[in-house]
Amino acid sequence: MNYQLTQTGSITLLLEDGSVLFLPSEDNGTPEWFAYKKWLEQGNTPLPAPEPPTFTTEEKLNAAGLTVAELKNLFGLT
């Protein structure tokens, strides 16, 4: 069991079976938060948040459902 910070400020609990439990960024009084605070008090440190992925312009366009040619056409650049 280990904890990892996220880009949004919440905390993930990485369980031994590979599943993930998300904790909110602030103490909400749940047993999971109590366990997290106890874990911190024992001198543990959560893993840092993973670096956000970087995408090329073409990958961003593909994610939006566009191609470079379609974008050029949209802006009258063809």
Secondary structure by P-SEA (a helix, b strand, c coil): cbbbbccccbbbbbccccbbbbbcccccccaaaaaaaaaaaaccccccccccccccaaaaaaaacccaaaaaaaaccc
